Amino acid sequence: MAPPSPRHRVLLFASLISLSVMLGQLVLGQAGRWRALWQVVCVVLCVVMGRALEGRRTVGAWPALPVGVVLLAPVAMHLDGARPLDWLVLCFIPFVIAVLFFDRFAIVAAALVAGVPAVAGFLVALGTPVVEVVSLVWSYGGAALIVGVTSHWLMGTREAELESEHQRSQALRLSETRRAQAERLAIVGRLAAGVAHEINNPLAYVKANIGVLRRDLFCEDALSKEEALEVLDETRAGIERICQIVLDLKSFAREGKDEVEPVDLKDVVEGAVRLASVRLAPGIKVSVRLERLTLVRANRRKLSQVVLNLLVNAGEAMEDARTLGGRITVHGELLDDGFALHVDDTGPGLPDEVLQRLFEPFFTTKGPGKGTGLGLALSREYLAGFGATVRACNRPSGGARFTLHLRLAQLTGETPMPGRLVA
């Protein structure tokens, strides 16, 4: 349940004051039981109405409630034999409702309009001369009209503010989406050279194997069946490697839905490792120690980008520091409240001044053209979107560690099992 709004808190506070005053009037004999009951019902119904209308754009049939509250007042006062001055309550109640629900014009109008016959009827019942009744009702009606017009104007102003806020929110979301896409494409751009190199390797032996088959398969000294199958298997492996690289890159670069679903963490990490491998220096090795079907609650595309960003950052840090035999280890740890995914490296680690600003937007220690300074800031935003967090520290044995704290997926009989990412 959503927390109470400022208006609802005011209603609750006012109800406590009103009820305490009513109890005092009962004790002192200044109010009868019918008027006391009416005041209790009035307060409770206003509180209920305030809560029911919270966050709703329309009021539905709720304006009938203030009408009933106002029209029942003369009945309660008549049953208690109220004094002439008690009719002032009939004026105050509609205006109080109008102030509390100023941005709900239908509620304001219903309360104020109902107050006219209530005041007139009670004055007539008291034997007030007709001229005085007309004069008082006219005064009341004028005041009610002013309050109603003011309420209508305030309502229009509030709706304009809400619409403006909605447009700003939409523009901000669009800006964030474009920023995220720009960062993703920037990563793809930095991967491009490595992708070309990674594709050229299998292309080279695919081309060589096709040449061997064309030259030796149908000549007099033809290849044996075993040799031909070996060449074909190598060729197929090369083609599959090229297809996988293209598929990973295409899936990473494209826009996707922001759905949060159960995802296989090992599958996501392996896809990120394949993409990162085209950017990592040749001497850097990556090992993954995760169990298959470790299901976490996440957005697959965003989690993949976070892991890829951490792998590339670790590789670049070790490359810049000229770390010999650099190694990145991705492993996990089951926690009581989720799952911790650790990305460790054997690089130089993180200085204290860098640790303090690591997740600030546009903060980067990379040289010009190597980074935008948005990678880690966006990573933290992405993770927060599906209830995960990230933190960084230095390992006692040397190097840096980034830890993602993820929520485990709760599977039911109707939850589909996650599959591999396809084009």
Legacy VTK file of the C-alpha trace (Angstrom):
# vtk DataFile Version 3.0
C-alpha trace
ASCII
DATASET POLYDATA
POINTS 423 float
0.000 0.000 0.000
1.289 3.471 -0.903
2.201 5.838 1.969
-0.421 8.458 2.881
-0.316 11.692 0.905
0.088 15.107 2.574
-3.674 15.678 2.245
-4.480 12.355 3.868
-2.118 13.116 6.738
-3.893 16.448 7.233
-7.231 14.631 7.259
-6.004 12.168 9.864
-4.615 14.954 12.054
-7.814 17.003 11.717
-9.905 13.950 12.560
-8.044 13.442 15.836
-8.597 17.088 16.806
-12.263 16.985 15.780
-12.960 13.811 17.713
-11.252 15.132 20.835
-13.309 18.363 20.632
-16.495 16.353 20.139
-15.753 14.220 23.217
-15.202 17.391 25.225
-18.533 18.820 24.027
-20.295 15.598 25.055
-18.760 15.679 28.510
-19.669 19.347 29.017
-23.168 18.830 27.611
-22.660 21.282 24.743
-23.498 18.684 22.098
-26.058 15.920 22.004
-25.448 12.336 20.987
-26.935 12.806 17.485
-24.706 15.732 16.665
-21.736 13.845 18.139
-22.564 10.819 15.960
-22.866 13.061 12.899
-19.453 14.603 13.575
-17.840 11.159 13.889
-19.456 9.964 10.652
-18.430 13.201 8.908
-14.783 12.851 9.920
-14.554 9.142 9.094
-16.181 9.554 5.681
-13.858 12.442 4.762
-10.807 10.369 5.714
-12.103 7.388 3.707
-12.838 9.603 0.709
-9.379 11.174 0.836
-7.729 7.750 0.830
-9.970 6.339 -1.890
-9.291 9.253 -4.264
-5.514 9.088 -3.798
-3.811 8.874 -7.185
-7.094 8.737 -9.150
-7.759 11.091 -12.047
-11.585 10.897 -11.728
-13.833 11.073 -8.665
-16.635 8.747 -9.820
-19.625 8.734 -7.478
-17.705 10.110 -4.476
-19.301 13.631 -4.683
-22.472 12.045 -3.275
-20.661 11.575 0.034
-20.149 15.271 0.915
-23.738 15.928 -0.136
-24.933 13.362 2.390
-22.613 14.704 5.078
-23.890 18.276 4.657
-27.599 17.426 4.351
-27.570 15.170 7.416
-26.276 17.980 9.632
-29.657 19.762 10.042
-31.314 16.442 10.885
-28.797 15.690 13.640
-29.047 19.191 15.076
-32.841 19.143 15.006
-32.936 15.829 16.869
-30.623 17.293 19.511
-32.553 20.567 19.767
-29.568 22.661 18.698
-29.316 26.333 19.575
-29.607 29.057 16.890
-25.866 29.688 16.803
-25.235 26.020 15.915
-26.288 26.697 12.327
-22.793 28.176 11.780
-21.498 24.606 11.638
-23.542 24.150 8.477
-21.558 26.961 6.855
-18.178 25.819 8.052
-18.414 22.136 7.092
-18.863 22.630 3.297
-16.034 25.181 3.213
-13.742 22.870 5.185
-14.430 20.082 2.696
-13.806 22.523 -0.164
-10.417 23.493 1.272
-9.347 19.884 1.885
-10.326 18.779 -1.630
-9.496 22.011 -3.466
-8.174 20.183 -6.560
-11.272 17.983 -6.879
-13.808 20.414 -8.291
-16.664 17.891 -8.267
-16.187 17.330 -4.513
-15.973 21.074 -3.834
-19.065 21.868 -5.897
-21.106 19.057 -4.312
-20.270 20.180 -0.771
-20.946 23.875 -1.415
-24.166 23.366 -3.384
-25.502 20.993 -0.735
-24.797 23.648 1.872
-27.363 26.064 0.354
-30.516 23.989 1.072
-29.048 22.812 4.372
-28.568 26.370 5.620
-31.906 27.565 4.222
-33.825 24.626 5.661
-32.352 24.963 9.105
-32.972 28.712 9.219
-36.598 28.215 8.220
-36.978 25.537 10.897
-35.739 28.047 13.468
-38.435 30.527 12.403
-36.037 33.045 10.865
-37.795 35.751 8.809
-37.808 35.149 5.068
-35.851 38.326 4.284
-33.067 37.281 6.642
-33.079 33.728 5.223
-32.729 35.057 1.670
-30.001 37.468 2.706
-27.995 34.865 4.578
-28.394 32.251 1.839
-27.372 34.851 -0.759
-24.258 35.658 1.260
-23.485 31.989 1.666
-24.030 31.354 -2.046
-21.695 34.218 -2.999
-18.954 32.921 -0.767
-19.504 29.403 -2.115
-19.281 30.702 -5.705
-15.978 32.431 -4.997
-14.566 29.283 -3.391
-15.844 27.147 -6.282
-14.295 29.387 -8.947
-11.022 29.457 -7.029
-11.079 25.662 -6.734
-11.706 25.287 -10.463
-8.784 27.578 -11.247
-6.498 25.759 -8.812
-7.530 22.432 -10.305
-6.631 23.642 -13.794
-3.299 24.955 -12.543
-2.543 21.667 -10.817
-3.423 19.645 -13.912
-1.147 21.874 -15.992
1.661 21.296 -13.482
1.069 17.546 -13.546
1.091 17.499 -17.351
4.282 19.538 -17.413
5.856 17.169 -14.894
4.759 14.202 -16.991
6.335 15.716 -20.103
9.575 16.414 -18.234
9.579 12.851 -16.950
9.023 11.495 -20.451
11.808 13.671 -21.826
14.145 12.515 -19.051
13.370 8.852 -19.718
13.964 9.396 -23.442
17.239 11.132 -22.673
18.324 8.283 -20.400
17.414 5.724 -23.062
19.433 7.580 -25.681
22.335 7.962 -23.284
22.286 4.231 -22.556
22.126 3.413 -26.258
25.006 5.810 -26.970
27.127 4.131 -24.301
26.247 0.700 -25.672
27.203 1.748 -29.208
30.401 3.308 -27.867
31.322 -0.075 -26.399
30.500 -1.727 -29.730
32.775 0.794 -31.434
35.626 -0.046 -29.074
35.026 -3.742 -29.758
34.973 -3.281 -33.543
38.698 -3.679 -34.173
38.823 -6.786 -32.021
35.769 -8.223 -33.768
37.445 -7.811 -37.152
40.540 -9.598 -35.870
38.489 -12.329 -34.202
36.498 -12.973 -37.372
39.589 -12.942 -39.597
41.146 -15.866 -37.716
38.359 -18.410 -38.371
37.847 -16.943 -41.851
41.479 -17.631 -42.646
41.327 -21.338 -41.854
37.858 -21.696 -43.408
39.319 -20.280 -46.603
42.388 -22.524 -46.347
40.284 -25.630 -45.686
38.032 -24.923 -48.664
41.190 -24.605 -50.786
42.447 -27.943 -49.481
39.129 -29.622 -50.251
38.980 -28.154 -53.755
42.546 -29.199 -54.484
42.742 -32.622 -52.883
39.239 -34.054 -52.608
38.810 -35.081 -56.239
42.434 -35.564 -57.349
44.114 -38.930 -57.786
45.682 -38.708 -54.341
42.343 -37.831 -52.748
41.888 -37.160 -49.044
40.762 -40.067 -46.941
37.308 -39.989 -45.401
38.751 -39.259 -41.961
40.906 -36.397 -43.269
37.993 -34.888 -45.204
35.721 -35.065 -42.129
38.392 -33.394 -39.998
38.720 -30.553 -42.505
34.930 -30.157 -42.677
34.614 -30.152 -38.881
37.238 -27.429 -38.606
35.457 -25.428 -41.288
32.117 -25.753 -39.545
33.662 -24.740 -36.200
35.109 -21.623 -37.835
31.783 -20.674 -39.385
29.964 -21.258 -36.069
32.526 -19.051 -34.315
31.900 -16.233 -36.801
28.119 -16.618 -36.458
28.350 -16.557 -32.661
30.445 -13.373 -32.656
28.026 -11.631 -35.024
25.024 -12.850 -33.003
26.507 -11.683 -29.685
27.369 -8.287 -31.107
23.978 -7.861 -32.767
22.089 -8.864 -29.615
24.175 -6.509 -27.507
23.875 -3.476 -29.797
20.149 -3.601 -30.489
17.440 -2.006 -28.398
15.530 -4.445 -26.234
12.656 -4.612 -23.793
13.174 -3.690 -20.163
11.505 -6.841 -18.895
12.759 -8.351 -15.663
12.691 -12.124 -15.797
14.557 -15.221 -14.586
17.852 -15.448 -16.483
20.584 -18.057 -16.401
23.544 -16.172 -14.928
26.150 -18.475 -16.465
24.600 -18.051 -19.910
24.717 -14.245 -19.574
28.300 -14.271 -18.304
29.527 -16.605 -21.060
27.966 -14.349 -23.706
29.684 -11.313 -22.174
33.000 -13.193 -22.030
32.740 -14.063 -25.735
32.210 -10.398 -26.578
34.949 -9.211 -24.211
37.436 -11.704 -25.680
37.652 -9.694 -28.909
38.869 -6.664 -26.917
41.139 -8.270 -24.312
44.874 -8.395 -24.891
46.142 -11.845 -26.040
47.859 -12.636 -22.739
44.764 -12.061 -20.587
42.824 -15.168 -19.643
39.224 -15.275 -18.422
37.846 -18.130 -16.335
34.205 -18.594 -15.344
33.277 -20.677 -12.304
29.504 -20.721 -12.230
26.932 -23.478 -12.152
24.477 -23.771 -15.008
20.892 -22.720 -14.164
21.889 -20.237 -11.490
18.717 -18.242 -12.027
18.628 -14.592 -11.026
15.973 -11.919 -11.445
17.287 -9.434 -13.993
16.986 -7.818 -17.392
19.179 -10.004 -19.623
20.410 -7.260 -21.962
21.302 -4.828 -19.179
22.960 -7.450 -17.000
25.014 -8.561 -20.022
26.154 -4.973 -20.596
27.156 -4.587 -16.938
29.245 -7.790 -16.951
30.808 -6.899 -20.323
31.723 -3.445 -19.029
33.416 -4.925 -15.957
35.376 -7.432 -18.065
36.558 -4.809 -20.556
37.494 -2.393 -17.751
39.513 -5.113 -16.006
41.262 -6.035 -19.245
42.125 -2.411 -20.059
43.428 -1.794 -16.521
45.763 -4.792 -16.751
46.807 -3.853 -20.281
47.626 -0.261 -19.269
49.596 -1.519 -16.246
51.400 -4.070 -18.485
50.420 -6.857 -16.111
52.108 -10.109 -17.117
49.861 -13.173 -17.250
46.762 -11.129 -16.471
43.753 -13.112 -15.367
40.063 -12.324 -14.844
38.019 -14.697 -12.725
34.219 -14.627 -12.630
32.748 -16.658 -9.783
29.703 -16.625 -7.564
28.627 -17.001 -3.978
25.195 -17.969 -2.673
23.982 -15.597 0.055
21.039 -15.663 2.430
19.431 -12.742 0.589
20.540 -13.419 -2.986
23.583 -14.224 -5.075
26.935 -12.423 -5.260
28.738 -12.402 -8.598
32.420 -11.489 -8.255
34.592 -10.219 -11.113
38.229 -10.383 -9.952
41.352 -9.320 -11.798
45.094 -9.462 -11.137
45.684 -5.843 -12.155
47.046 -2.904 -10.163
43.877 -2.404 -8.119
41.995 0.825 -7.452
43.516 3.847 -5.666
41.474 5.245 -2.772
40.687 8.491 -4.604
39.356 6.480 -7.571
37.266 4.190 -5.353
35.454 7.206 -3.906
34.385 8.517 -7.342
34.148 5.271 -9.276
30.411 5.419 -10.004
30.160 9.148 -10.698
28.895 9.995 -14.213
31.659 11.099 -16.617
34.436 10.165 -14.190
37.101 8.112 -15.939
40.798 7.332 -15.569
41.114 6.273 -19.206
42.790 8.359 -21.843
40.964 10.354 -24.552
38.883 8.201 -26.866
38.995 5.170 -24.565
35.898 5.782 -22.474
32.939 8.059 -21.841
32.922 7.860 -18.050
29.351 6.557 -18.151
29.950 2.806 -18.042
29.956 2.238 -14.293
27.372 4.957 -13.580
24.972 3.348 -16.051
25.801 -0.098 -14.692
24.674 0.965 -11.225
21.447 2.450 -12.676
20.750 -0.719 -14.674
21.234 -2.938 -11.641
19.051 -0.736 -9.430
16.280 -1.164 -12.009
15.899 -4.837 -11.100
16.845 -4.666 -7.426
20.583 -5.389 -7.704
23.637 -3.463 -6.514
27.333 -3.197 -7.360
30.320 -2.360 -5.198
34.074 -2.308 -5.733
37.069 -3.045 -3.526
40.686 -4.161 -3.695
41.542 -7.794 -3.101
44.051 -8.577 -0.310
46.106 -10.643 -2.769
46.181 -7.771 -5.283
43.905 -6.584 -8.034
40.362 -5.257 -7.994
37.060 -6.957 -7.276
33.630 -5.852 -8.459
30.691 -7.593 -6.785
27.151 -7.670 -8.124
24.523 -8.446 -5.500
21.658 -10.062 -7.435
18.248 -11.330 -6.400
17.533 -14.991 -6.985
14.568 -15.760 -9.239
11.549 -17.373 -7.605
10.209 -19.940 -10.043
6.638 -21.213 -10.030
4.941 -23.804 -12.184
3.918 -21.045 -14.632
7.362 -19.400 -14.868
9.038 -20.156 -18.214
12.582 -21.464 -18.033
15.133 -19.040 -19.469
16.649 -19.913 -22.806
19.716 -18.786 -24.649
19.720 -15.430 -26.352
18.804 -15.698 -30.011
18.758 -13.220 -32.851
LINES 1 424
423 0 1 2 3 4 5 6 7 8 9 10 11 12 13 14 15 16 17 18 19 20 21 22 23 24 25 26 27 28 29 30 31 32 33 34 35 36 37 38 39 40 41 42 43 44 45 46 47 48 49 50 51 52 53 54 55 56 57 58 59 60 61 62 63 64 65 66 67 68 69 70 71 72 73 74 75 76 77 78 79 80 81 82 83 84 85 86 87 88 89 90 91 92 93 94 95 96 97 98 99 100 101 102 103 104 105 106 107 108 109 110 111 112 113 114 115 116 117 118 119 120 121 122 123 124 125 126 127 128 129 130 131 132 133 134 135 136 137 138 139 140 141 142 143 144 145 146 147 148 149 150 151 152 153 154 155 156 157 158 159 160 161 162 163 164 165 166 167 168 169 170 171 172 173 174 175 176 177 178 179 180 181 182 183 184 185 186 187 188 189 190 191 192 193 194 195 196 197 198 199 200 201 202 203 204 205 206 207 208 209 210 211 212 213 214 215 216 217 218 219 220 221 222 223 224 225 226 227 228 229 230 231 232 233 234 235 236 237 238 239 240 241 242 243 244 245 246 247 248 249 250 251 252 253 254 255 256 257 258 259 260 261 262 263 264 265 266 267 268 269 270 271 272 273 274 275 276 277 278 279 280 281 282 283 284 285 286 287 288 289 290 291 292 293 294 295 296 297 298 299 300 301 302 303 304 305 306 307 308 309 310 311 312 313 314 315 316 317 318 319 320 321 322 323 324 325 326 327 328 329 330 331 332 333 334 335 336 337 338 339 340 341 342 343 344 345 346 347 348 349 350 351 352 353 354 355 356 357 358 359 360 361 362 363 364 365 366 367 368 369 370 371 372 373 374 375 376 377 378 379 380 381 382 383 384 385 386 387 388 389 390 391 392 393 394 395 396 397 398 399 400 401 402 403 404 405 406 407 408 409 410 411 412 413 414 415 416 417 418 419 420 421 422
